[in-house]
Amino acid sequence: MHFEEDKKKSIAELGRDKELRQRALDWLKDVSRKNYSYHFNWLGRPIIQFPQDIIASQEIVWNTRPDLIIETGIARGGSLILWASLLEMMGVEGRVIGIDIDIREHNRTAIEAHPLFRRINMLEGSSVDEGIAAKVKEIASGHKRVMVVLDSMHTHEHVLKELQLYAPMVTAGCYLLVFDTIIEFLPDGYFPDRPWGRGNNPYTALQEYLKTCDRFELDREMEDKLLITVAPGGYMKCIKE
């Protein structure tokens, strides 16, 4: 009991430490220039996430036990394997759906060859295509506990549309994870070759969406204890049906 109480107190202190939070942001800014998130694998596949967010995702899945995890953005498939491995370990009869506008053949082949592929469905097409979303919604209707992860195109317009299409599929008690909200807190011009940046990113889209939806609340404790995360403000728990 004392362990959990002490932990909560320490986490709250981290959240209040503005200087430490700034140092964490400065560190993240510097290592991201070295493609830090590209350096890690999950069970053999590149995952393209910070280790801190991987651990946070594991805690969330363990605590909420979704039987369907929907992720927009597949890339090399590491996150799909992460979700599938967690469901497998927990003994949950669950599925993972991955959506990407371009599933490159070498990535598809490697994902399909993975021992955990039996838990995964991949859909090729834009995540904001209403036909794709309708297919996912039909699958989701057969599941009791649904989690959604948004990690594809990072522009405001695209993520806002994803939120409108997929956030309603999240079930009460499960999570909506919006990755790369960190873009809003990085310097202007940090992504000179990308269509997103400050004022035009997942964070701004999520803030706009939350003005019209009261089903989600920020998991502040998760954010406070992470300090280093690509998803500040993006760990959202669904609190209403």
C-alpha positions in Angstrom: 0.0 0.0 0.0 2.8 2.4 0.9 4.5 1.6 -2.4 1.6 2.7 -4.5 1.0 5.8 -2.3 4.6 6.8 -2.6 4.6 6.2 -6.3 1.6 8.5 -6.8 3.2 11.2 -4.8 6.5 11.0 -6.7 4.6 11.0 -10.1 2.7 14.2 -9.0 6.0 15.8 -8.1 7.4 15.0 -11.5 4.4 16.6 -13.1 4.9 19.8 -11.1 8.6 20.1 -11.9 8.6 22.6 -14.8 12.4 22.7 -15.0 12.7 18.9 -15.3 9.9 18.8 -17.9 11.7 21.4 -20.0 14.9 19.4 -19.8 13.1 16.3 -20.9 11.6 18.2 -23.9 15.1 19.6 -24.8 16.5 16.1 -24.7 13.7 14.8 -26.9 14.2 17.6 -29.3 17.9 16.8 -29.7 17.7 13.0 -30.0 14.8 13.2 -32.5 17.2 14.9 -34.9 19.1 11.6 -34.8 16.0 9.5 -35.7 16.0 8.1 -32.2 12.6 6.4 -32.5 13.9 4.4 -35.5 16.5 2.6 -33.4 14.2 0.0 -31.7 12.5 -3.3 -32.6 9.7 -5.2 -31.1 10.0 -9.0 -31.5 12.0 -8.6 -34.7 10.1 -5.7 -36.4 11.1 -2.0 -36.3 8.6 -0.2 -34.0 9.4 3.5 -34.6 8.4 4.5 -31.1 10.2 5.8 -28.0 10.8 3.1 -25.4 8.9 5.2 -22.8 5.8 5.1 -25.0 6.1 1.4 -25.6 6.1 0.8 -21.8 3.2 3.1 -21.3 1.2 1.3 -24.1 1.9 -2.0 -22.4 0.6 -0.7 -19.1 -2.6 0.6 -20.7 -3.3 -2.7 -22.6 -2.7 -4.8 -19.5 -4.9 -2.6 -17.3 -7.8 -2.2 -19.8 -7.7 -5.6 -21.6 -9.1 -4.5 -25.0 -10.2 -7.3 -27.4 -9.7 -5.1 -30.5 -6.9 -2.6 -31.1 -7.2 -0.4 -34.2 -4.1 1.4 -35.4 -3.8 3.9 -38.2 -0.3 3.9 -39.7 1.5 0.6 -40.1 5.0 1.6 -41.3 7.2 -1.5 -40.7 4.7 -3.2 -38.4 6.4 -3.2 -35.0 3.4 -1.6 -33.3 1.1 -4.2 -34.7 3.3 -6.9 -33.4 3.4 -5.1 -30.0 -0.3 -5.1 -29.7 -0.6 -8.7 -30.9 2.0 -9.9 -28.5 0.3 -8.3 -25.5 -3.0 -9.8 -26.4 -1.3 -13.2 -26.8 0.5 -12.9 -23.4 -2.7 -12.0 -21.6 -4.7 -14.8 -23.2 -7.2 -12.3 -24.6 -9.1 -13.6 -27.7 -8.4 -10.3 -29.4 -7.5 -8.9 -32.8 -5.4 -6.1 -34.2 -6.4 -4.0 -37.2 -3.7 -1.9 -39.0 -4.5 0.6 -41.7 -2.1 2.3 -44.0 -2.4 4.0 -47.3 0.7 2.2 -48.6 1.7 -1.2 -47.2 5.0 -1.8 -48.9 5.5 -5.3 -50.2 8.6 -6.1 -48.1 6.9 -4.9 -45.0 3.7 -6.8 -45.7 5.8 -10.0 -46.4 7.7 -9.6 -43.1 4.5 -9.0 -41.1 2.6 -11.8 -42.6 5.6 -14.2 -41.9 5.6 -13.2 -38.2 4.3 -15.9 -35.7 1.8 -13.4 -34.3 0.3 -12.4 -37.7 -2.7 -14.7 -37.0 -4.0 -11.9 -34.7 -3.6 -9.1 -37.3 -5.7 -7.8 -40.1 -4.1 -5.2 -42.4 -6.2 -2.8 -44.6 -4.6 -0.9 -47.3 -6.1 2.5 -48.0 -6.4 5.9 -46.5 -7.5 5.9 -42.9 -9.9 8.8 -43.6 -11.6 7.0 -46.5 -15.1 6.4 -45.3 -15.2 3.0 -46.9 -12.2 1.9 -44.9 -13.7 3.3 -41.7 -17.0 1.5 -42.4 -15.1 -1.8 -42.7 -13.4 -1.2 -39.4 -16.6 -0.1 -37.7 -18.3 -3.3 -38.8 -15.4 -5.3 -37.3 -15.5 -3.2 -34.1 -19.2 -3.9 -33.6 -18.4 -7.5 -32.8 -16.0 -6.5 -30.0 -16.7 -5.4 -26.4 -13.6 -3.5 -25.6 -12.0 -1.4 -28.3 -8.8 0.7 -28.2 -7.8 3.1 -31.0 -4.2 4.3 -31.8 -3.7 7.2 -34.3 -0.3 7.4 -35.9 -0.4 8.0 -39.6 -0.4 11.4 -41.4 0.2 14.0 -38.8 -1.6 17.1 -40.2 -4.4 18.7 -38.3 -7.0 18.1 -41.0 -6.1 14.4 -41.4 -6.0 13.6 -37.6 -9.2 15.5 -37.0 -10.9 13.4 -39.6 -9.5 10.2 -38.1 -10.8 11.3 -34.7 -14.2 11.9 -36.1 -14.2 8.4 -37.7 -12.5 6.3 -35.1 -12.7 7.9 -31.7 -16.5 6.9 -31.5 -15.4 3.3 -31.8 -13.4 3.4 -28.5 -15.4 1.8 -25.7 -15.8 3.1 -22.1 -12.7 2.2 -20.0 -10.4 1.8 -23.0 -8.0 4.3 -24.5 -7.6 6.6 -27.5 -3.9 7.1 -28.1 -2.9 10.1 -30.3 0.8 9.9 -31.2 3.1 12.7 -32.2 1.3 15.5 -30.4 4.8 16.5 -29.5 5.0 18.3 -32.9 3.2 21.2 -31.3 5.9 21.7 -28.7 8.9 21.5 -31.0 10.5 24.6 -32.6 9.0 26.2 -35.7 10.5 24.7 -38.9 11.5 21.5 -37.1 10.0 19.5 -40.0 11.0 21.4 -43.1 10.2 18.5 -45.4 6.9 17.6 -43.9 3.4 19.1 -44.3 2.9 19.4 -40.5 4.4 21.6 -37.8 3.4 23.9 -35.0 -0.3 24.8 -35.3 -0.9 22.0 -37.7 -0.5 18.6 -36.1 -2.2 15.9 -34.0 -2.2 18.0 -30.8 -4.2 20.8 -32.5 -6.6 18.3 -34.0 -7.2 16.6 -30.7 -7.9 19.9 -29.0 -10.4 20.9 -31.6 -12.1 17.4 -31.4 -12.4 17.6 -27.6 -14.4 20.8 -27.9 -17.2 18.7 -29.4 -16.8 15.5 -27.4 -16.9 14.8 -23.7 -16.2 11.1 -23.8 -12.5 11.3 -23.1 -10.2 12.6 -20.3 -6.5 13.0 -20.3 -4.6 10.4 -18.3 -2.5 13.0 -16.5 -0.7 10.5 -14.3 0.6 8.7 -17.3 1.9 11.9 -18.8 3.5 13.1 -15.6 5.4 9.9 -15.0 6.7 9.5 -18.6 8.1 13.0 -18.9 9.7 11.8 -22.2 6.9 11.0 -24.7 6.0 11.8 -28.3 2.3 12.0 -27.1 1.9 14.8 -24.6 -1.8 15.3 -24.1 -2.4 12.2 -26.3 -3.2 9.5 -23.7 -6.9 9.8 -23.6 -9.2 7.5 -21.5 -12.8 6.9 -22.6 -15.0 7.7 -19.7 -18.5 7.4 -21.3 -20.3 5.0 -23.6 
